[in-house]
Amino acid sequence: MSLKSSNKVETNVWALEISIDGATFEAAVNQAYLKQRKNITVHGFRKGKAPRTFIEKIYGEGVFYEDALEILYPDAVEEAIKEAGLEIVDTPFDLEVPEMGKDGVTLKLKVTVKPEVELGEYKGLKAAKKSTKVTADEVKAELNRMLEQNARIVTVEDRAVQKDDITVIDFEGFADGEAFEGGKAEGYELTIGSNQFIPGFEDQIIGHKTGEEFDVNVKFPEDYHAELAGKDAVFKIKLHEIKVKELPELDDEFVKDVSEKDTVDELKKSIKADLEKSKKASADEEVNNTLLDMVAEGIQAEIPQVMIEKKIDSDIDEFAYRLQSQGLDLQTYLQYTGMDNEKFREGFKARAEKQVKLDLAIEKIIEVEKIEVSDAEIEAEYKKFAEAYNMEMDAIQKAIPADNLKPEIASRKAVDLIVESAVVTEEKAAKKSSAKKADATEKDTDAKKTPAKKTPAKKPAAKKTTKKAEADAE
């Protein structure tokens, strides 16, 4: 088998002509005969025992040619592509077989190859990193979160409903004197000020006491569900319970209960250190991604569409696998979200294009910079795997060939080159707005601020049909 010719016929497409000599083809024909004869019956012979010459006389000389070609085709194409020095990105196409017989076979086919890549700038890139300084407000917010997590919910009976209270209510809604679907619930927990229900509903519960029954009069927004849009409605309410969130005291005893620290000051320092570490990691990752995006967008290449499509396929397969681990299949997910396959697939396109560009850029940088992977680096990689999976080095080396590790290590070295040569400046932290806000010991929580009103969904119910509201209502 040999490559007769290889010619570039269009962008990223090469035409190959492959020759298979007569002796090689004859051996494959005989192999095909031996494989197929058990299924062939010839008069005068037991099934599977007929000589090849008899079978060929009855069914024709070329009876085993196609099977023989199937045997030879994969190796013939692989060898030809290797001899031509091509790196293909898809299966060959436009196969022609102009000659096939005792003298051998001639194959003509086309292959799509990786594009030629011209790098843009990849060293000395400039980027800004977000400030990693931790403010007193951020420490305060984390302390407040811890207090909220450890809060008690207690019932109050000696006063009327106030903003931020948690109420337990029954309600039923009526429009034009008729109860409407989705407008009724019993024992529903509603936090006053959460803006979970349509405008005006929650405000009218304020001032009422446990056990009271009363009406709430509202007007549905114009962009609500068609049957109720713009209509006046009345809700019959029964208030069963008023509850409040009681925060613990921020003192040393609280600190000992919720952490391994002994004092408030120690906890604050620990929180600050953790936040600094987290912000640094996040800022570094964001800068690295920015630099890699710049490198990817800087290349010049006519990328075959098949490379994008295959990346999309890979990403969708990964997404489907994650769904499966949650007990959901992809088609069911699409039904839930109301998306068809085409629209869903389109959502992966931009990311796939970016990743393909970046992969091509990294490969080109490895080539241009002559990045190589040493035996010591491979050994270190094996050691990392062994420690991570608690396995012996020998077992890891058998499971993962060194040639499989080299591209990944080389890619990391190329990324390191980009990042380490970049000029990165850190942005200044925002100034404190007031001394009061900087007091980390204050127990006023951000959760008590009135949130912005949400746009009501178009569903025939008193509640706004956000995912959160629907979940709470179940």
N, C-alpha and C positions, 0 to 999 in steps of 0.2 A: 504494500500500500504506500502511495506517495502523493504529495501535493504537486499537481501539474502547474497550477497558476493561482495567484491571488491578486485581485485588483479592487481598488476602491472605486465603487460605482456611484455613490452619493454620500452625503454627509453621514458619517458613522455607519455606513453599510459597505461591506466587502463581499465580492463574489469569489467563491472558491471552486476550483475544478480538481477533483480527486480521482486518482487512478488506482484500481485494485487489480493486481496481476492475476493471470489465469490460474496459476497454481494455488494461490490463496483462495480464490473464489471456488475452485474445484473442491478444496478441503472443506469449505463451508457448506457447499452443496451436499457433500457426503454426510456431514454432520447433521444437516437438516433432514436428510433421508433417514438416518438412524433414529432421529427423534420422532419422525412422523410415521414410520412404517408400521408401528403397532396399531395404527388406526386405519390402515389400508388393506382391503381385501382384493386379492387377485385370484381368478379361477385357476384351480390346480395347485394352489399353495395354501397352507394354513395361514390364518390371519396373523399378520405381522412377520411372516417369513418370506414374503415375495422379494426377489432380488431387485435391486435398483433399476437395472436395465429393463426388466419386464414392466416395471411401473412406468418408466419413462416412455416406453413404446406405446403403452395404453393411454397415458394422460399427457404425453408430450415431453419433449426434452427439457423444457423450462419449468416443469412441475414443482421443483424445489427451489427455483431461483429467488422468489420473493422471501422465502424463509431464510435462505442463505444470506441475502442482503441484510435482513434484520439482524442476523448474527454479527455481520461485519460492520454495519453502519456506525454504531457508537464509537468503537475504537478508531475506525477510519477517520471520522470527523474530528475526534479529539486529537489525534496525531497531526492532522492537517492544520488545525487551528494553532496548535503548539508550534509547528514548523513555520507557520506564517507569522508567528509572534503577535497574535491578536488576543485581546482580552474581551470576550463576548459578554453581553449582558442579558441575552435572551436565547431561546432555542432557535436553531437554524430554520430558515423558511425558504419557500420557492424551490423545493427540491425537484430536480430533473434527473432522469436516468437515460441519457441518449444511447448508451451502449451497455448491454449485459448479455454475456454468453460464455462460451468455452475460453475465449481469449481474455476474459476478465470483465471488469465493470468500470464505467466512467460516470462519476457523479458531479452534478452542478448544483450549487446551493448558495444562499446568501446568509450572512450573519450580521447582527447589530453589535457594534463594539462600543467600548467606553469612549467618550469624546476627548478630543485634545483640549487640554486646559491651560489657560494662561492666567497666572496668578496676578492679583493686584497687590496692594501693600499688605504685609502680614507681620512685619517687624517695626517696632517703634510706634505702634498705634496709640492714640490718645483716648482716654476714657475717664469719666468722673465716677468716684465711688461715694455712695451715700455715707453720711456720718455714722460712725459706730459708737459715738458717745451716748451714754445712757443718762437720761434726764431724771430729775426727781419725780416728775409727773409719771414717767414710765414705771418707776419703782412703786409709786403710789397705786397705779392702776393694777399692778400685779398683787400688791397687798390687798386691795379691794376685792380682786377676784378670789383670793384665798378666803377672805371674810365671807363673800357671797356663797362660796362652795360649802362653807361650814355654818351657814345661817340656819336658824330654826323657823319653821312656819307655824305660827301660833294664831289661834282664833281670838278675835276681839268681839265683845258683846255690849260694851258700854258706850258706843258711839256710832255715828253714821259713816257711810262709805266716804273715803277720801281718795284723792289721786294716788296711784301706785298700790292701792289695796288689791288683794286677790279676792274676787267675789265668786261665790258658787250660786248659780242662778238656773231657773227654768225659764224658757222663753218660747213664745209662739207668735209668728208674724202674720198680719192680715193686710191685704190690699184690696180696695173696693169691697170691703166686708167679707172677703173670702180668704181662708188660710192658703198660703202658697207653699209649694214643694221646697224643701230645704230650709224652711224658716222656723224649725222647731227643734228644741233640744232640752234635755233634763240633766241637772247636776253638772252644768257646764262651768268650768273654771275660766274666768275672764279677768285679766289684770287690767285695771283701769288706767288708761293712758298708754296702752300698748298700741292703740290705733289698729287693732285687729278687726274691729267691726266697722261698718260704714260710718261716715262723719255724723256726729251728734248722738250716736247711740250710747257710748260709754259715758259721756258727760252727764246724761240724764239719770244715770244710776247714782252719781255722787249725791250725798245728802240723805239717802234712804237707809233705813235700819233693818237689821235681821228680822225676818218674818213678814216684812211688808210685801204687798202685792200692788203693782202700779203699772201704768202704761208708759211706753217710750214712743214718741212720735218722731218719725224721720222721713226724709225724702231721698229716694234712691238716685244716685248720680245718673246723668244723661247717658253715660257710656256703660251703664250696667247691662245685665242680661236683657234681651229685647222685651220679654214679657213684663219686666219691672222697671225698665229704664225711665227715670223722671217721675215715677209714681210716688204718691204719699203712702205711707204705711204706718201701722200701729203695731207695737209688740207688747204682748201681755207678759209681764215679768213677775216672777216670785223670787225674792232674795232669801236664800237659805242660810248663807254664812258669809262672814267677812274675815279674811285672814291677812296677816302681815308677815313680812320677812323680818325676823329679829336677828341682827348681826351680833356676833360675839365681840367682846372687848379685845382690842389689839394690845395685848400685854404679854409678859414673859410666859405665863401659863398657857396662853393660846399658842404661842410659838412652839413650846415643848410638845403640845398635843399634835400639831400638824407637821412638824419638821424634826430634823435631827439637831437643830440649833437650840440654844438656851435662852437667848435674849432677843428683843425686837431689833436691836442694833445689829446683832449677828445675822439675823434673817435678812435685814435690808442689804447688808454687804453681800450675802450669798445671792440674793435676787439680782443685785446689780452685776455681779460677776457672771451669772448665768445669762443675763440679758446681753451683756457685752460679747460673750462668746457666740451667742445666737445671732446677734446683729452683724458681727464680723463675718461669720460663715455665710449669712444671707447676702451681705454686701459683696463679698468675694465672688460668690456664685453669680450674682447679677452682673458684676463687671466682666467675669470670664465669658458669660453668655453674650454680653454686648460685643466683646472683642471677637468672639467666634462668628457672630452675625456679620460683623464688618468684613471679616475674611471671606465668608461665604458669598456675600453680596459683591465682593470685589473681583471675583473670578470672571473670566470670559470663556464661555463654552456653550456649544450647541448640544444641549442635553437631550438624549433620546427620551421620548415620552414614556417608553416602556420602563425606564429606570424609575420614573416618578410613580407609575402605576404599581410596580412591584413593591415599592416602599409603602404605598398606601395599603396594599394587600397585607403586608407584614404588620403594619400598625393596627389594621382592623382585626387581624387574627389575634394580636396581643390583647386588644380591647375585649374581644369575644371571650378570650380565655379568662380575663378578670371577671367578666360577667358570670361566666360559668362557675367560678369559685364562690360566687354569691348566690348560686342557685337560679340564675336567670339566663335564658338563651338570647342571642342577638335579635332574632325576629320578634320575640316577645317585647324586648326593649324598644324596638322600632315602633311597634304598635302602641306602647305606652306613651312614647314621645310624639307620635303622630308624624314621624318622618318616613319617607320612602328610602330605598337603598341608594338611589342616585344623590339625593340631598345629603344623606348621612355620609356617603363617600366623599362628597365635595368638601365636607368639614375637615377632612384629613389632608386636603391637597396642599395648602400653604405650608404646613409643617413638614410634609414629605418633601416638597421642593427645596425647602431650606436645608433639610438634613442631607439630601443628595448633593447639593452644592457644597456643603461643609465637608462631606466625606471625600468628594473629589478634590477639594482644596487641600485637605490634610494629606491625601495620597501624593499630591503634587509637591507639597512641602517636604515630605519624606524623601521624595526623589531628588529635589533640588538641593536640599541640605545634606543629602547622603547620610540620612539617619540610619544607624545600624543598631541591632540589639545584641548585646554581649551574652556570653554564657552565664556570667554572674547575674545579670538582670533576669534571665530566665529562671535561674536557680532561686533568686529572691522571690519571684512570682510564684513558683511552686511552693515555697515555704509559706507564703501568705495564704494560699489555698489550703495547705495542710493544717495551718492553725485555725483558719476560719471554719473548716469542716471537721476538725478533729480527726484527721486521717494521717496515715503514714505517707511520707514523701514518695515512696515507691508506688503506692497505690494511685496517688495523684498523677505521677508521671506516666503511668500506664493508661490512665483515663483521659489525659489531655496531652496530645502530642505537642512537642515544642514548637512545631511549625504553626500550630493554631494560636500559640501565645504571642509570637513575634509581631503580627500586625497590630494587635491591641497595645502592646508595649510601645511600639514605634509611634502609634497614633498619640499616645499619652505624651511621649517625648516631643512630638510636634506641637501639641497644645501647650506644653510647658514653655517651649521656645517662644510661642506667640505671647503668652501671658507675662513671662519674665522680661521680655524686651519692651513691653508696653510702658507708656508713661501714664501713670494713674494718679490723679489728684483726688483728695478727699474733700467732700463738701462740708461746709461748716454747719454745725448743729443749729436748729432753730432756737431763737431766744425764748426764755420763759415769759409767759404772758403776765404773770403776777406772782407775788410772794405767796399768796394764799394757795394758788394752784400747786405750788412747789412743795407744800407741806404734805409729806408722805404719810403722816399719821392720821390725817383727816379720814373719817369713815364715810363721807359723802361719796356715793358711787356714781359712776357715769351712767349706770343703768337707770338712775332716777331722772335723767334728763328726758324731756318729752321728745320722742323720735319724730322724724319727719313723716308726714302722712303718706301712705302708700296709695298707688292708683288702684281703685277697686277692680276686681276681676268681674267678668260677665257671667255670673252664676246666680240663679234665683235663690238667694239666701241672705240673711242679715249679715253674715260674716263676709269679710274680704276673702276671696278664694286664693290666697297665697298658699304655698305648700305647707308653711308653718301653721296657718290657720286651719287648714284641712286636717292636718295631723292632730292638732289639739282637739278638734271637734269629734274625732273618732272615739 
